[in-house]
Amino acid sequence: MTPISRIVFLLPALLPGDWPQFRGPDSDGHVTEASVPAEWSDSKNVTWKVALPGLGWSSPSVVKDRIYLTTAVPKGEGLSLRALCLSSRDGSMIWDQEVRAIDKVPSIHTKNSHASPTPIVDAGSVYVHFGTLGTARLSADSGEILWLTTQLEYNPLHGSGGSPVLYNGRLFVACDGTSQPYVAAIDAETGHIAWKTLRSIEAKISHSFGTAAVVMVDGQAQVVLPGPDHLGFYDPESGVEIARVRAHGWSVVPQPAVGHGLVIYNHDYDHPELIAVRLGGVGDVTDTHIAWRINRGAPSTPSPLIVGDELYFVSDNGIASCVDARTGERHWMERLGGNFSSSPVFTNGRILFMNETGTATWVAAGKQFRKLNENQLSGRTFATPAFSSGAMFLRTDEFLYRFEDQTQK
């Protein structure tokens, strides 16, 4: 059997409980700490609440006692693209750094923001990404800009959404614009573009907004990035495409889930479908490596979540599902209500689903649907929450909250 496994995303120099990137230390939506709040509201289990400048849908990244976010603040007829660092203890602002000023506000989708990609914190640096508007490395301590690149030129049509992924000293990003879409690697130390690889499929509609996953196949890393009309597997050193799966679709958003020798990804926004692809192929593996496909209840925006043998996901219109991750066999499918952009999270045997209007539903992990409880918060909630030191950090369109069980303090 070909040895295939998920690569560990744990970044060096982290403490237990750090949440340094989109969907946590292993980029899989798993909370490893034993104690996180099960109930909250605008007034319940709130340790602190602070107003945030501007608007952004980037998720919080939390390392040690600091929280890192991005935002876009109106500035004349344009925007100030900013990186923020707050104290996780009391929410006070430690530094607020303008990364770049934009003279004219670019058009975006109504669901998007100009600061949607989530920062990455690693070894004393924080990496922020604003798509084609700029990518930068800052000092995590002071906010000083160490480098800024604007060389990733493309037309994203609806703005940028995919978060960068850091592996072996390089940031990997999708640059799927309205023409000549490509994948790129940025040297994390210098900001220089290590490589750009054009997408191998000429799609009729070529824009997408995906976030990469990194997998290990026969001891070699591969960067997996969904894009227009296909899923691509790339060599992280050279950018050469190793394999691809053809599947019609565009505006791809979710980060793939990886487990059981499979990569499970969405390939279309308008007619979403999840496809499970066996890892280890070379060339066009469309006819040989697809394990299963599901379109009922598939997500357009939230990323799928693997817990043990089960795969959990929620459609943008609020249909939650649990299926067998290996076979796609459905265990349950239930309507939660509302619209969803935030990705589900797993902790303490529970799955957290949060809709766009502040309603959070806890469901027991397992093959039988069991709703545990529901929490309500004011404001729009598009960002996926972060967890650290027994607390949940949740961003709305106006505020950042720290929730934790007040009875344990």
KOLKOL-154125 format. One line per field, with one value per residue (C-alpha): x, y, z; residue in one letter. Coordinates in Angstrom, 1 decimal. Layout:
# KOLKOL-154125
xx: X | ...
yy: Y | ...
zz: Z | ...
code: A | ...
# end
This chain:
# KOLKOL-154125
xx: 0.0 | 1.3 | 2.2 | 0.1 | -0.7 | -1.7 | 1.2 | 1.4 | 0.8 | 2.1 | 4.4 | 7.6 | 8.1 | 4.5 | 3.0 | 0.2 | -3.1 | -1.7 | -4.0 | -1.5 | -3.4 | -6.8 | -8.5 | -5.9 | -2.4 | -3.0 | -5.3 | -8.0 | -10.6 | -9.7 | -9.4 | -7.0 | -7.7 | -10.0 | -11.9 | -13.7 | -17.0 | -20.1 | -22.5 | -22.2 | -24.2 | -23.7 | -23.7 | -22.9 | -19.3 | -17.9 | -14.4 | -14.1 | -15.5 | -13.7 | -14.6 | -12.5 | -11.7 | -12.9 | -14.2 | -12.5 | -13.5 | -10.0 | -10.2 | -8.1 | -4.7 | -3.6 | 0.0 | 1.1 | -0.9 | -1.5 | -4.2 | -3.5 | -6.1 | -6.4 | -8.9 | -9.6 | -10.4 | -11.9 | -9.4 | -10.7 | -11.9 | -9.7 | -8.7 | -6.1 | -5.2 | -4.1 | -2.7 | -3.8 | -2.3 | -4.3 | -3.7 | -5.6 | -5.8 | -7.9 | -8.4 | -6.2 | -4.5 | -0.8 | -0.1 | -2.1 | 0.0 | -0.9 | 0.4 | -0.7 | -3.0 | -5.2 | -6.4 | -9.6 | -11.8 | -11.8 | -15.1 | -15.8 | -18.7 | -21.2 | -20.3 | -16.6 | -14.4 | -11.1 | -9.4 | -10.6 | -7.5 | -6.3 | -2.8 | -0.1 | 2.1 | 5.4 | 8.8 | 8.3 | 6.7 | 3.2 | 2.3 | -0.7 | -2.3 | -4.6 | -4.6 | -3.4 | -3.4 | -0.3 | 1.3 | 3.6 | 5.7 | 5.7 | 7.4 | 4.9 | 6.4 | 6.3 | 4.3 | 7.3 | 7.0 | 9.9 | 8.8 | 5.9 | 5.3 | 2.6 | 3.9 | 0.9 | -1.0 | -4.4 | -8.0 | -9.9 | -13.3 | -15.0 | -12.0 | -9.6 | -10.6 | -8.1 | -5.7 | -2.0 | -0.5 | 3.1 | 5.3 | 9.1 | 9.8 | 7.3 | 3.8 | 1.5 | -1.4 | -4.0 | -4.2 | -7.2 | -8.4 | -10.6 | -7.7 | -4.5 | -5.1 | -2.0 | -0.6 | 2.3 | 5.0 | 6.5 | 9.8 | 8.8 | 12.2 | 12.6 | 9.2 | 10.5 | 8.3 | 9.8 | 7.6 | 4.4 | 2.6 | -0.2 | -3.3 | -3.2 | -6.9 | -8.4 | -11.7 | -14.5 | -14.9 | -11.5 | -11.9 | -11.7 | -10.8 | -9.4 | -6.9 | -4.3 | -3.7 | -0.3 | -0.1 | 2.7 | 2.9 | 5.7 | 7.6 | 7.3 | 5.2 | 2.5 | 0.5 | -3.1 | -5.1 | -8.6 | -9.2 | -11.3 | -12.5 | -9.9 | -8.0 | -4.2 | -1.4 | 2.0 | 5.6 | 6.3 | 9.9 | 9.5 | 5.8 | 5.5 | 2.0 | 2.1 | -1.5 | -4.9 | -8.6 | -10.9 | -14.3 | -16.4 | -16.8 | -15.6 | -15.5 | -14.1 | -13.8 | -13.4 | -10.0 | -9.8 | -10.0 | -7.4 | -7.5 | -7.7 | -5.5 | -8.1 | -8.3 | -12.0 | -12.8 | -15.5 | -15.3 | -18.1 | -19.8 | -23.1 | -23.6 | -21.5 | -20.3 | -17.8 | -15.3 | -13.0 | -9.8 | -7.3 | -3.8 | -0.7 | -1.6 | 0.4 | -0.9 | -4.7 | -6.2 | -9.9 | -10.8 | -8.8 | -8.6 | -12.1 | -13.4 | -16.8 | -18.9 | -21.7 | -23.8 | -26.7 | -25.9 | -22.4 | -20.9 | -20.0 | -18.1 | -17.5 | -14.6 | -15.4 | -14.2 | -12.9 | -13.3 | -12.2 | -14.0 | -16.7 | -16.8 | -19.0 | -20.0 | -22.7 | -24.1 | -24.3 | -28.0 | -27.8 | -28.0 | -25.6 | -24.4 | -22.3 | -21.0 | -18.5 | -15.2 | -14.0 | -17.1 | -19.3 | -22.2 | -24.5 | -25.2 | -27.5 | -28.6 | -30.4 | -31.4 | -29.8 | -31.3 | -29.7 | -26.8 | -23.3 | -19.8 | -17.8 | -16.2 | -17.2 | -14.9 | -14.5 | -13.9 | -14.7 | -16.8 | -18.9 | -19.1 | -19.7 | -21.7 | -22.0 | -24.2 | -23.8 | -26.2 | -24.6 | -26.5 | -24.1 | -25.3 | -23.5 | -24.0 | -22.7 | -20.1 | -21.3 | -23.4 | -26.7 | -27.8 | -28.0 | -28.4 | -26.8 | -27.6 | -27.7 | -26.1 | -27.0 | -24.8 | -25.5 | -23.9 | -22.7 | -20.5 | -18.6 | -15.2 | -14.3 | -13.6 | -10.2 | -9.5 | -6.7 | -6.1 | -9.7 | -11.2 | -12.9 | -12.1 | -14.9 | -15.0 | -18.2 | -18.6 | -18.0 | -16.4 | -13.9 | -15.0 | -13.2 | -15.6 | -14.7 | -16.5 | -16.7 | -17.4 | -13.9 | -12.1
yy: 0.0 | 3.5 | 5.3 | 8.5 | 10.7 | 14.2 | 16.5 | 18.1 | 21.9 | 22.5 | 25.5 | 25.6 | 27.7 | 27.4 | 26.9 | 24.4 | 26.2 | 28.5 | 29.0 | 30.4 | 30.2 | 29.6 | 26.6 | 26.1 | 24.7 | 21.7 | 23.7 | 21.1 | 22.8 | 20.7 | 22.3 | 20.2 | 21.9 | 20.3 | 23.4 | 25.7 | 27.6 | 25.7 | 28.7 | 32.4 | 35.4 | 39.2 | 39.1 | 35.5 | 34.2 | 37.3 | 38.0 | 41.1 | 42.7 | 45.4 | 47.3 | 46.8 | 49.4 | 48.9 | 45.6 | 42.2 | 38.6 | 37.2 | 34.9 | 35.6 | 34.0 | 33.7 | 33.0 | 33.3 | 36.3 | 38.1 | 38.1 | 39.0 | 40.2 | 42.2 | 44.8 | 47.4 | 50.9 | 53.6 | 56.3 | 59.1 | 57.5 | 54.5 | 52.0 | 51.5 | 47.8 | 47.2 | 44.5 | 44.5 | 43.0 | 42.9 | 41.5 | 38.2 | 39.1 | 42.3 | 43.1 | 46.2 | 47.3 | 46.6 | 47.8 | 48.9 | 48.9 | 50.1 | 47.6 | 49.5 | 52.4 | 51.9 | 55.1 | 53.6 | 50.9 | 47.8 | 46.1 | 42.9 | 40.4 | 41.6 | 38.6 | 39.4 | 42.0 | 43.6 | 41.7 | 38.2 | 36.0 | 34.9 | 35.9 | 33.2 | 33.6 | 31.8 | 32.3 | 35.9 | 37.0 | 37.5 | 37.1 | 38.9 | 38.6 | 40.9 | 39.0 | 41.0 | 44.1 | 42.9 | 40.3 | 41.2 | 39.9 | 41.9 | 41.7 | 39.9 | 41.9 | 45.5 | 45.4 | 46.6 | 45.7 | 43.4 | 43.0 | 43.8 | 42.4 | 43.4 | 41.1 | 38.8 | 40.5 | 39.2 | 40.3 | 38.5 | 39.8 | 39.4 | 40.3 | 37.9 | 35.2 | 32.3 | 32.3 | 31.6 | 28.4 | 28.2 | 25.1 | 24.7 | 28.5 | 29.3 | 30.8 | 29.1 | 31.1 | 30.7 | 33.6 | 32.5 | 35.6 | 36.3 | 35.3 | 33.3 | 31.9 | 30.6 | 29.2 | 31.0 | 30.4 | 33.3 | 33.0 | 33.7 | 35.1 | 37.6 | 38.1 | 37.1 | 35.1 | 31.6 | 30.4 | 30.9 | 28.1 | 28.7 | 26.5 | 23.6 | 23.7 | 26.5 | 27.1 | 29.1 | 31.0 | 31.0 | 32.9 | 31.1 | 31.8 | 28.6 | 27.9 | 25.2 | 22.0 | 20.3 | 16.5 | 13.9 | 11.3 | 8.7 | 11.0 | 14.0 | 17.0 | 18.1 | 21.4 | 20.7 | 23.7 | 23.6 | 25.9 | 26.6 | 23.3 | 21.2 | 20.3 | 20.6 | 18.9 | 20.8 | 20.2 | 22.8 | 23.3 | 23.7 | 24.5 | 21.7 | 20.2 | 16.5 | 15.5 | 16.9 | 16.0 | 17.6 | 18.8 | 21.7 | 24.6 | 28.1 | 30.4 | 27.6 | 28.7 | 25.9 | 24.6 | 20.8 | 18.3 | 15.6 | 12.1 | 8.4 | 8.7 | 11.1 | 14.8 | 16.0 | 19.2 | 21.4 | 22.2 | 24.7 | 27.6 | 27.7 | 23.9 | 22.7 | 19.1 | 17.4 | 15.1 | 12.6 | 11.9 | 9.2 | 10.6 | 9.3 | 9.8 | 11.3 | 13.2 | 13.3 | 11.0 | 12.0 | 8.5 | 6.5 | 8.3 | 9.7 | 7.7 | 9.2 | 12.4 | 14.1 | 17.1 | 17.0 | 19.5 | 20.3 | 23.6 | 26.5 | 28.5 | 26.6 | 24.1 | 20.4 | 18.8 | 15.3 | 13.8 | 10.2 | 8.2 | 10.9 | 14.0 | 16.9 | 19.9 | 22.5 | 24.0 | 27.8 | 27.6 | 25.8 | 22.0 | 20.2 | 16.6 | 13.8 | 11.2 | 8.4 | 10.0 | 6.9 | 6.1 | 9.1 | 7.1 | 9.6 | 9.2 | 12.2 | 15.4 | 18.2 | 21.8 | 24.2 | 27.4 | 30.5 | 31.0 | 29.9 | 31.1 | 30.2 | 26.7 | 24.1 | 23.4 | 20.2 | 20.2 | 17.9 | 15.5 | 18.4 | 20.1 | 23.9 | 25.3 | 29.1 | 30.9 | 34.4 | 36.1 | 35.0 | 31.8 | 29.0 | 25.4 | 22.6 | 19.1 | 15.9 | 14.3 | 10.9 | 8.9 | 10.0 | 13.6 | 15.1 | 18.9 | 19.9 | 23.6 | 26.9 | 30.3 | 33.7 | 36.7 | 40.1 | 41.1 | 39.4 | 36.3 | 35.2 | 34.5 | 31.1 | 31.4 | 30.8 | 28.9 | 29.3 | 28.8 | 27.7 | 30.7 | 31.3 | 34.4 | 35.4 | 38.2 | 39.9 | 42.8 | 45.2 | 43.5 | 40.9 | 38.8 | 36.6 | 34.0 | 31.6 | 29.8 | 32.4 | 29.8 | 28.3 | 31.6
zz: 0.0 | -0.9 | 2.4 | 2.3 | 5.2 | 6.1 | 6.6 | 10.1 | 9.8 | 13.3 | 13.0 | 15.1 | 18.3 | 19.3 | 22.7 | 23.5 | 22.7 | 20.1 | 17.0 | 14.5 | 11.2 | 9.5 | 11.1 | 13.8 | 14.3 | 11.9 | 9.7 | 10.2 | 12.5 | 15.5 | 19.0 | 21.1 | 24.4 | 26.9 | 28.1 | 25.7 | 26.3 | 25.4 | 25.9 | 25.2 | 24.2 | 24.1 | 27.9 | 28.9 | 29.4 | 27.8 | 29.2 | 27.0 | 23.8 | 21.8 | 18.7 | 15.6 | 13.0 | 9.4 | 8.1 | 7.5 | 7.5 | 8.3 | 11.3 | 14.4 | 14.8 | 18.4 | 19.5 | 23.2 | 24.5 | 21.2 | 18.6 | 15.0 | 12.5 | 9.2 | 8.3 | 5.6 | 6.9 | 4.6 | 3.7 | 1.5 | -1.7 | -1.0 | 1.7 | 4.3 | 4.5 | 8.0 | 10.3 | 14.0 | 17.1 | 20.3 | 23.8 | 24.3 | 28.0 | 27.8 | 24.1 | 24.2 | 21.0 | 21.0 | 17.5 | 14.4 | 11.2 | 7.8 | 5.3 | 2.2 | 1.2 | -1.9 | -3.7 | -5.1 | -3.5 | -5.7 | -6.3 | -4.4 | -3.9 | -1.3 | 1.0 | 0.8 | 2.5 | 1.4 | 4.3 | 4.2 | 4.2 | 7.7 | 8.9 | 9.7 | 12.8 | 12.8 | 14.5 | 15.5 | 12.2 | 11.0 | 7.4 | 6.0 | 2.6 | 0.7 | -2.5 | -5.5 | -3.3 | -1.4 | 0.8 | 3.7 | 6.5 | 9.7 | 13.1 | 15.4 | 18.2 | 16.8 | 13.6 | 11.6 | 7.9 | 7.0 | 3.4 | 1.1 | -2.3 | -4.9 | -7.6 | -7.5 | -10.3 | -11.4 | -11.5 | -8.7 | -9.9 | -6.5 | -4.3 | -2.5 | -0.1 | 0.1 | 3.0 | 2.4 | 3.7 | 5.0 | 4.5 | 4.5 | 4.3 | 1.5 | 1.4 | -1.1 | -2.6 | -5.4 | -7.9 | -9.9 | -11.6 | -14.6 | -17.0 | -16.9 | -13.4 | -11.6 | -8.3 | -6.7 | -3.9 | -2.0 | -0.2 | 3.4 | 4.4 | 1.5 | -0.1 | -3.5 | -5.8 | -5.8 | -8.7 | -10.6 | -12.3 | -14.7 | -14.2 | -16.7 | -17.5 | -19.7 | -17.9 | -19.4 | -16.1 | -14.3 | -11.0 | -7.7 | -4.0 | -2.6 | 0.3 | -0.2 | 1.8 | 2.0 | 2.0 | 2.2 | -0.5 | -0.4 | 1.8 | -0.5 | 0.1 | -2.4 | -2.4 | -3.2 | -4.6 | -6.1 | -9.0 | -12.0 | -13.6 | -11.8 | -8.6 | -9.0 | -7.1 | -7.2 | -6.2 | -3.5 | -4.6 | -8.4 | -8.8 | -11.4 | -11.5 | -10.4 | -10.9 | -11.6 | -11.5 | -14.0 | -12.6 | -14.0 | -11.7 | -10.6 | -7.6 | -5.5 | -1.9 | 0.8 | 1.9 | 1.1 | 3.9 | 4.0 | 5.6 | 5.0 | 1.9 | 0.4 | -0.4 | -0.2 | -1.9 | -3.4 | -7.1 | -7.8 | -6.1 | -8.1 | -8.1 | -5.2 | -5.1 | -2.8 | -4.5 | -2.7 | -4.6 | -3.7 | -3.2 | -5.0 | -8.7 | -11.5 | -14.5 | -15.2 | -12.6 | -13.2 | -14.4 | -11.9 | -8.5 | -7.7 | -4.7 | -4.3 | -5.1 | -3.2 | -4.3 | -1.8 | 0.9 | -0.3 | 0.8 | -1.5 | 1.2 | 4.5 | 4.6 | 5.3 | 8.6 | 9.2 | 12.6 | 12.9 | 10.2 | 9.6 | 7.4 | 8.6 | 6.4 | 6.1 | 2.9 | 2.5 | 3.0 | 6.3 | 5.6 | 7.9 | 7.0 | 8.4 | 6.0 | 6.0 | 5.0 | 3.2 | 1.2 | 1.2 | 2.7 | 4.5 | 8.2 | 8.6 | 7.0 | 9.0 | 8.4 | 10.9 | 9.6 | 8.2 | 5.8 | 6.5 | 5.6 | 8.7 | 8.7 | 11.3 | 14.3 | 16.4 | 20.1 | 23.1 | 21.0 | 19.6 | 16.2 | 16.1 | 13.2 | 13.1 | 10.6 | 9.2 | 11.7 | 15.0 | 15.6 | 16.7 | 16.9 | 18.8 | 17.4 | 19.0 | 16.8 | 15.7 | 13.2 | 14.8 | 14.7 | 18.2 | 18.7 | 22.0 | 22.3 | 20.4 | 21.2 | 19.7 | 19.2 | 17.6 | 14.4 | 11.2 | 11.7 | 8.6 | 10.1 | 11.6 | 15.3 | 17.0 | 20.2 | 22.7 | 26.4 | 27.1 | 25.3 | 22.0 | 20.0 | 17.7 | 15.2 | 14.0 | 11.6 | 14.4 | 17.4 | 18.6 | 21.6 | 24.0 | 25.5 | 28.2 | 31.0 | 33.8 | 36.4 | 35.9 | 36.5
code: M | T | P | I | S | R | I | V | F | L | L | P | A | L | L | P | G | D | W | P | Q | F | R | G | P | D | S | D | G | H | V | T | E | A | S | V | P | A | E | W | S | D | S | K | N | V | T | W | K | V | A | L | P | G | L | G | W | S | S | P | S | V | V | K | D | R | I | Y | L | T | T | A | V | P | K | G | E | G | L | S | L | R | A | L | C | L | S | S | R | D | G | S | M | I | W | D | Q | E | V | R | A | I | D | K | V | P | S | I | H | T | K | N | S | H | A | S | P | T | P | I | V | D | A | G | S | V | Y | V | H | F | G | T | L | G | T | A | R | L | S | A | D | S | G | E | I | L | W | L | T | T | Q | L | E | Y | N | P | L | H | G | S | G | G | S | P | V | L | Y | N | G | R | L | F | V | A | C | D | G | T | S | Q | P | Y | V | A | A | I | D | A | E | T | G | H | I | A | W | K | T | L | R | S | I | E | A | K | I | S | H | S | F | G | T | A | A | V | V | M | V | D | G | Q | A | Q | V | V | L | P | G | P | D | H | L | G | F | Y | D | P | E | S | G | V | E | I | A | R | V | R | A | H | G | W | S | V | V | P | Q | P | A | V | G | H | G | L | V | I | Y | N | H | D | Y | D | H | P | E | L | I | A | V | R | L | G | G | V | G | D | V | T | D | T | H | I | A | W | R | I | N | R | G | A | P | S | T | P | S | P | L | I | V | G | D | E | L | Y | F | V | S | D | N | G | I | A | S | C | V | D | A | R | T | G | E | R | H | W | M | E | R | L | G | G | N | F | S | S | S | P | V | F | T | N | G | R | I | L | F | M | N | E | T | G | T | A | T | W | V | A | A | G | K | Q | F | R | K | L | N | E | N | Q | L | S | G | R | T | F | A | T | P | A | F | S | S | G | A | M | F | L | R | T | D | E | F | L | Y | R | F | E | D | Q | T | Q | K
# end
